[in-house]
Amino acid sequence: MTRARITQIMNLLHLAAPIQEEILHWPAAKRDPVSERALRRLTQIPSWSKQLELWRQLLPAANGATGKPLVPDRA
């Protein structure tokens, strides 16, 4: 594994805690509801509230347009 890849993976720790929790509760599937690339973009946003806002926008497409998060919002 390259140093750059390790950095990408470690940067996922910058995701808001509720996002991390939701990802941990995703069912095992062939394809994740949200791409890793999209998650890496979220890590560049320092504000957890802004991350959560953008996360909710990503989920409707991932959840069949229901917009229903897999883990309830704790905000």
C-alpha positions in Angstrom: 0.0 0.0 0.0 1.3 3.4 -0.9 1.7 6.3 1.6 -1.0 8.2 -0.4 -3.5 5.4 -0.1 -2.9 5.2 3.7 -3.5 9.0 3.9 -6.8 8.6 2.0 -7.9 5.9 4.4 -6.8 7.8 7.5 -8.6 10.9 6.3 -11.9 9.1 6.5 -11.5 9.6 10.3 -12.3 13.3 9.6 -15.9 12.4 8.8 -18.5 13.5 11.3 -19.1 10.8 13.9 -22.8 10.2 12.8 -21.6 9.6 9.2 -18.9 7.1 10.5 -21.6 5.3 12.6 -23.9 5.0 9.7 -21.2 3.6 7.4 -20.4 1.0 10.1 -24.0 -0.1 10.1 -24.3 -0.6 6.3 -25.2 -4.1 5.4 -22.6 -6.2 3.7 -23.3 -5.8 0.0 -21.6 -6.0 -3.3 -21.7 -2.2 -3.7 -21.7 0.5 -1.0 -24.5 3.0 -1.1 -22.1 5.9 -1.4 -18.7 5.7 -3.1 -15.4 6.1 -1.3 -14.6 9.0 -3.6 -17.7 10.9 -2.4 -16.7 10.1 1.2 -13.2 11.5 0.6 -14.7 14.7 -0.7 -16.7 15.1 2.5 -13.5 14.7 4.6 -12.2 18.0 3.1 -15.0 19.9 4.8 -14.0 20.8 8.4 -17.6 21.6 9.6 -19.4 18.5 10.7 -22.8 20.2 10.3 -21.9 21.0 6.6 -20.7 17.4 6.2 -24.0 16.1 7.5 -26.0 18.4 5.2 -24.1 17.2 2.2 -24.3 13.6 3.4 -28.1 13.8 3.5 -28.0 15.0 -0.1 -26.0 12.0 -1.1 -28.3 9.5 0.6 -31.5 10.0 -1.4 -29.8 8.8 -4.5 -28.2 5.9 -2.6 -31.4 4.9 -0.8 -33.7 4.8 -3.8 -34.7 8.4 -3.5 -36.3 8.0 0.0 -33.8 10.3 1.7 -34.2 8.1 4.8 -30.9 7.8 6.6 -29.9 4.3 7.9 -29.1 5.7 11.3 -31.3 8.4 12.9 -29.8 11.9 13.0 -28.6 13.0 16.5 -28.1 16.7 15.8 
